Amino acid sequence: MTFMTSSRRLLPLGASLTRGSFATDQIRNGFLTSFRGFATVTSSESEAALANLEAKYAVALPECSTVDEDITKIRREFELAKQRFLNIPEALNSMPKMNPQGIYVNKNLRLDNIQVYGFDYDYTLAHYSSHLQSLIYDLAKQHMVNEFRYPDACVQFKYDPTFPIRGLYYDKQKGCLMKLDFFGSIEPDGCYFGRRKLSRKEIESMYGTRHIGRDQARGLVGLMDFFCFSEACLIADMVQYFVDAKLEFDASNIYNDVNRAIQHVHRSGLVHRGILADPNRYLLKNGKLLRFLRMLKDKGKKLFLLTNSPYHFVDGGMRYLMEDSFGLRDSWRELFDVVIAKANKPEFYTSEHPFRCYDSERDNLAFTKVDAFDPKKVYYHGCLKSFLQITKWHGPEVIYFGDHLFSDLRGPSKAGWRTAAIIHELEREIQIQNGDSYRFEQAKFHIIQELLGRFHATVSDTHRSEACQSLLDELNNARQRARDTMKQMFNRSFGATFVTDTGQESAFSYHIHQYADVYTSKPENFLLYRPEAWLHVPYDIKIMPHHVKVASNLFGT
């Protein structure tokens, strides 16, 4: 695993902004000029306090050194900012809000050039309720106890939906579950040994530095798909059990056993049977999905389904999802030109396995060679090479939708297909960042960060007076409070999926940059755009395309 820098970008995709939120010229000119006039919205009491502070710090300092003058200016700006922090600026109401259902662009995409649409099934066409993670967790822990002879006490473990996020890494050598930033550094407040958060000193003691080097990276495994939530939680719980019980264990064995158990509950059909036995509990119906697929067919597009799941599971799920929309429950097959199940991605993209025609009534595979695809038939296994030879669908005319950045999108991306990442949690995170409370804390964080930058550029570590140290401590504490507040809005353990507490893009964001031309929360979000639309990379954005940075001059310092 390697980490790369990316061009820093600032403004969001215009097409994904909430309609009517602000004028076109405001988009063009960046952030609103009304930020600069924030002082006018404070109360009269705050104005009086500000006036007193300004008078206090406006005293001439002819005897002071340049350093003292600079520190006094920083202190003055910090005190003024703290007064302004007492009120949420009205200017926040004028800031652009991102569309939670928007399509966000990493590479320019002309939809009029796309003639073929391919889809994964799980967490792409089919979305699941939060109950599914508990089901996977419970089945996997039971398998570990029954088959791998883990202690019976482990049966009492419960899935904790507030603990994991997508995009974490597990260190098979040291047993730590961590969040990394875009450059491969450990998030200071996002590294856990079991369920205990490690301090910065403990992280540095374990790793020498927060940055994960090339050699250390070989021992890390990424947890990237939507099924990783239960996996990450079970790994942490198992590590914590062994720590509490004071039992020796190998961190690599913990991962291997949890991963084998998770794979077993999928490959054995335990999860599939559980879902189909109670689809109302696990599957989320969505009429817009059918509208989207039918719209594509009406426009003459070709559609294919490429999934690792077995056909009976896909068929049962699609019938349930479409039963309120179709007259006949099995009519979903009419939407697809090719249906491929048990594709064994990501090996599908590099292997030369032949396709086999699957008989769903007899539940067996035909022995004849597949040299053409029949829309009325279902196919198993196969490989990308044969798929391209049979369909003649090549390169940029094909777009593939999937939720797993490695298994679903890395292969198609390297093959020249266009790629769309489906990231379900994107909607919730955008809704949070659209809120005034988050933007307020973000603005506070940025101005304190700027003041800290000026402080460190002014004062050396070896020549700090008591006043300097006091100011530094106050700034650091204020910054940490803003970080903690923003983090808690997303996830109490690891914060936001796409950014770290320090404002850097996460490692998960790095892989989105690498393998997803566009990303969104659901495929049917494409209904919000014309089929001929040109989706452009924002010309000046910072962090991810769906982020808006709240400018520090919001507080007029």
N, C-alpha and C positions, 0 to 999 in steps of 0.2 A: 504494500500500500504506500503510495506516495501522495504528498500534498503539494498543491501548487497555489501560487497567488493568482488572483483574478483581477481584471480591471475593475476599479471601484466605480459604482454607478449610483445615481441619485434619485431620479424621478421615476414613478411607476408607469406601467402601461396605461395609456390613456383609455383604451377600450375597456379596461377592467375597473375603472373608477366608478363609484356609485353615481348613477345618472343624476344630473342636476345639483351635484354637490358644490361645484365651483365653476367659474367661467374659464373659457379656453385661454384667454390671455393670462390668467393666473397660472395655468399649467405651464404656459410658455415661459413665464418669467420666474418660475420656481416658487418658493414659498411666499406667502402673502406679505405685503408691505405693512399690513396692519399689526404685525408682530412688534414693530418698532415703537408703536404707540401704546404699549401695554400699560404704562404708568397711569394712563387716563382712566383705567377701569378699577383702580384700587379705591377703597373706601377713604373717607376724609380722615379717619383715625390713622390709617396706614400712610396716607399722604403726609400727615404731620410727623409720624415716626420717621418716614424717609427724609423729610426736610431736616430733622434733628440730626439724623445720621450723616447726611451730606455736609451739614455745617461742622459736625464733629471732625470729620475726616478731611475737610477742606483746608485745615490749618497748614500754613506754609512750613516746610521742614528744611530750613537752610543749613542746619547743622548735621542733618542725616546723610549717611552715605547713599550711594545709588541703590544698593541692595535694600537698605532700610526703606527708601522711598518706594521701591517696587513692591516690597512686602506690605507696606501700608496701603498702597493702591489695591493690592489683591484682597487684603482684609476689608477695605472699604467696599469693594464690589461684592464680596461674599456677604457682608452684613446687609447691603442693599438687596441682594438677591433673596436672602432669607425672609426679608419683609414681603417681598413680592411672592414668595412661595406660599404665603398665607391665603392667597386667592387664586382660584383657577381662572386663567385669562379667558376673556370672552372671545379672543382671537382663535381659540381652539375650535369654536363652532364653525369657523370659516375654513378650517383646514380640510384638504381632500380626504375622503374616506375611500378605502379600497373595497372593491366588491368581493364579498366572501365566495361568490360563485364565479368569479372571473377566471379567465385563462391568462396565465403569466408566461412570458416569453423569454427564453434564453437564446434561441436562434430564430431568425426570421422564418416565417412559415406562410406560404401562400396556399390557402385552402382550395383554391380553384385548380391547383396542380395535383391535389390528392384524389386519386381515383379508387384506392383500395383502403378500407378501414379494418384493422385487425384488433381483437380484444382478448385479454385474459378473462377468466371468469371470477375467481374469488377476489373480493374487494376491488373489482373493476366493474363488471356488470352486476355482480351480486354484492350488496353491502349488508353487514351484519350488525346486530345489536351488541351492547357491551357484555351480554350474557355469554357470548361465545368464548371470550378469553377465560372466563371462569370454568367453562366446560373443558377446554383444552388443558388448563392447569390441573384440574381435578383428575382427569383421565391419565395425564402424564405422571403425576405424583403417585397415583395408585399403581401404575405400571412399575415405577421405580421400587416401590415397596414390595410388590408381589413377585416381580421377575428379577430385579437387581439386588434384592434383599437389603434395601435401605431400612433404617429403624422404623418400627411401627408408629412411633411418635410423629413421623412426617405426614401421616395421613391427616393429622389435625390442621395442617397448613391451609390457609385461605388466600385466594388471589386478592391482591391489593391493587385496585385500579388507579389509585393515586400515586403509586410509586414509579412505574417505568414510563418512558417515552420511546418513540421510534428513533433509531439511529445511534444507539449506544454501542459501546465496545466492551468486550470482556477479555481480560488478560488471563490467558490459560496458564501462565507461569506464576503469577502473583495472586490471582483470585479476585482482582478488582473489577468492578463494573463502573464504567466511566463515560463521560461525554467529552468529546474532543472538539476543538475549534477547527476552522478552515485550514489552519497551518499545521495541524497535528499536535497541538498542545492540550494538555489536560485542563478541563474546566476546573478552576480552583474550588468551587463549591459543588462540584458534580462528580465526585469520585467516591465510591462506596466499597467497603470490604464487608460483604454480607449486607446487612441493612444499616450499618454504621457509616456515617459520613466521615471521611478522612480529613484531617486538617491539612493546611498547606505544608506544615513542617513534616507531617507523616508522608505526604506525597513526595516531597523532595528527598526524604530519607529513603523511600522505596525506589524512586526513579532517578535520583540525582538532580533532575531538572523536570520541569513540567512538560518539556517538549519530548514527544515520543520519537526516538531515532529510528532509522531504518531497521536496525537489528531487533529492537524491541517490538517494532510493528509486526514482525513475523509471528509473534505470539498472541496477537489480537485477532478476535473474530468480531465482525460487524453484525449487529442485529437490526436488519433493515426492513423486513416486510411487516405486514400488519399482524402476523401471528407471533411476532417477536415479543409482544408485550407479556404474554404468559410465560414465555421462555426466560426472559430477563428476570421476571419476578421469582420464578422457581429456582433459578440459579442463585440469586441473592439469598433466598430463604434457606436453601440447602447449605450454602457456605455459613450462614449465620448459625444454623443448627450445630454444625460441627465445631464452630468456635465456642458457642455457649456450653456444649457438652465436653469441651476440652479434649476432643478427639483429633488425632492426626488425619490429614487428608491431603490429597493432591488436587490442586485447583483444576488441572487439566482433566482429571477423571470426573470431577463434578460436571464440567461442561459437556464432556463426551456422553455421560449418562443422561443428562437432561436432554441433550440434543437427540439422542437415540430414542428416548421416550416420546418426545414431541413428534419425531418422524414416525414412530410406531403408531401413535393414535391417528395419524393421517393415513398412512399406507395400509393399515389394517382395516380401515373403514369405520373405526369407532366414532370419530368425530362426524363423519358423513351420516352415519346412522342416527346419531344423536340429533343432528340438525333436521334431517328429514322426518324424524319422529315427532318433532315439535317445531315446524317451520315458523309458526306465528311468534314463537319466543325468540328465534335466532335471526330470521331473515327480515329485512326491511323492504317493504313494497314501495315501488316508485313508478308511477304512471308516465313520468317524463322520459324514462329510459326507452319505453316502447315508441314514444313520439320521435325521439332522436333516431332510433334505428330505422323506423319507417321513413323518416325524412330522407335519410341517406339512400335507401332503396328507391324512393321516388325520384331522387336526383340521378339515378343510374349508377350509383357507386357499388362496388363489390365489397362484400363483408365476409370476414372469416373469424372463427373462434379457435383460439389456440390456448389450451389449458393443460395443466398437469393433473387435474382432477379426473376421476373416472366418469364415463358418460352417464351412468345411472344417477350419479349425484348431481351432475350438471342439469340433466333432464328434469329431475325432480324439483330442483331449485328454480329453474326457468319456468316450469309449469306453474309453480306457486306464485312467482313474481308476476307472471303475465295472465293469471286466471281471471282477473277482473277486467282485463283489456281485450282479450281474445274471446271469440265465440267458442272456439275449441281450444282446450288446454295445451295441445301439442303443436299449435300453429307457430310457435316460436322458431321452429326449424326453417320455416319459409323465409325468414329474414336473412339467413346465412347461405353463402355460396359454398363454403367449405367449413366443416366442423371436425376439429382434431382434438382428441382427448388423450390423456396419459402421454403427453408430448415429452416429458422428462427434460424440461428446461432446467438449467441452461445448456445441458449437453446437446439439446436439439439443434443449437446454432452451430456446433462444431463437429458433430458426429456424422456418420454416413449410414445411420440406421434406416432400414426400409420402412415404408408405410405398410400398415396392415388394415384391411377392411374389417370393421367390427360389426358383428351381428348382435344387436341389442336383445333380440328375443331369445336367442340361444346362449348368449353371453360367451361367445367364442370368436376367434379370429380366423379369417379366411387365409388360405395358402397361396392364392393367386397374386401375381405381381400387380402393384398399383401404378398405372402410368397415366391415369386421368382421374379427376375428382368429380364425383356425382353428388349434387346438392342433396339428394335424398338418402345418402349414405353417411356413415360416421367412420372416421379413420383414427387409428391408434399409432403412437410412436412416430417414426419418420425423422426427417432432418431438414434443415433449411435448404441445403443444396438441392435435394429432390423437390422440395416445395417450389423453389424458384424455377426449376426445369419444367415442372408440370404446369404451373400457372402462368409463367412468363411475366409475373409481376415483379418488377425490378425497381430498386433504388428509391428515389424521392417521390414516386407516385404512391408509395405505401406508407401509412402511419400505423403504428402499433401502440395500443393503450395497455398499461400494466401498472401494478402497484409496487413491484419489487424491482429496485433499481439495478440489481445485479442479475437475477434470474430472468427477469422479463425484458429489460431495456438495454443492457450492455451489449448483448449479441446483435439485436436489430440495429442499434446505433452504429456498430462497427461494420455491419453489412450494408449500410447506406440508407436504411429505412429512416423515416422520420419517427420520432418517439414522443409519447405523451405520458407523463407520470401522473397517476391518480393517487392523491395524498388526501385521505379523508379528513384528517385533523386540521387541514389548511383552513377550512371554514371557521372553526372555533377560534383558531389563533388570530385570524384576521378580525373577527368580531371583537376579540379582546383588544387588539392594538388600535381598533377604531374608537374605543372608548376614551372619554376625557380623562379618566383616572390614570390609564396607562400612559397616555400622551403627556399628561402633567408630570408624572414621575420621569418619563423619558427626557423631557426638557430639563428638569432639575439635574438629572444625571449628566447630561451633556455640558451644562454650564459649569458644574462642579469639576468635571473632567478637564475642561479648558483651564479653569483656575489652577488645578493641580499641575497641569502641564507647564503653565507659566511659573508656578512656584518652583518646580524642579529645575527649570531652565535658569532660575535666578539664584537659588541657594544650593551650595554644595553640601554633601552629606556630612562633611567634617567641620563645617562652620555654621552651626545652627544655634541661634540664641533661644532662650526659653519661649519668647514670643513667637519665633518662627516655628518651633516644635508644636506649640499650642495650636497655631493656625493649621499646620499640617494634619494634626490629629483630628481637628474639627472637620476639615475637608474630607479626609479619608472616611470618617464616621458617617458623614452626610451622604457620601457617594455609596457606601455600603448599604445604608438604609434604603436609598432609592433602588439599588440593585435587588435587594431582598424583596421589596414591595412588588417590583415588576415580575420577579421570578415566581412569587406565590400566586400571581394571577394566572399563570400557565400550569405549573406543576411544582409542588412543594419540594420535590427531591432534585429534579434536573432542569426545571424552568422550561423555556420555549424549545420547540423542536428545531427551529431554523437558525436561531442565534444563541450565543452564549450570554452569560450575565454581564460580560465586559463589552457587549455590543458587536463582537466578531461573528461572522457567519460560522455555523457549526460544520463539522465534518459531513453530516448528512446533507447540508446545503451544497458542499463541494461536489458530492456525487450527483446531486440533481443538476448542477452546472455541467457535469461531464456527460451524463447519459440521457437527459431529458431535454428535447427541443422546447417543449412547453410543459407546464404542469397546472393541474387544477384539482378540485376536490371530487368531481364526478364527471363521467363522460358526457352526460346530458347537459352540462354547462355550455357545450358547444351550440346548443339551441339559441343562446343569447347572441350569437354571431351569425352573420350571413354566410352561407356555404361558400361564397366567393371571396370572403374577407382575406385581407393580408394582415397577418399578425406580426408586428414589428417589435424588436428589442427596444425598450425605452432608451432614448438617446443619452440620458444623464440620470442614472439611478444609483443609489447606494444600498449596500447589502443585497437582499433578494428583491426581485421585481415587485413583490407584493408588499414591500415595506415602504413606509414614509418616515423619514427621519424628522423629528421635531427639532426645529432650529433653536439654538441656545439664546438667540437674540429675542426670543419670545418674551423673555423677562427683562428686556431692555437694559441689560448691564453693559 
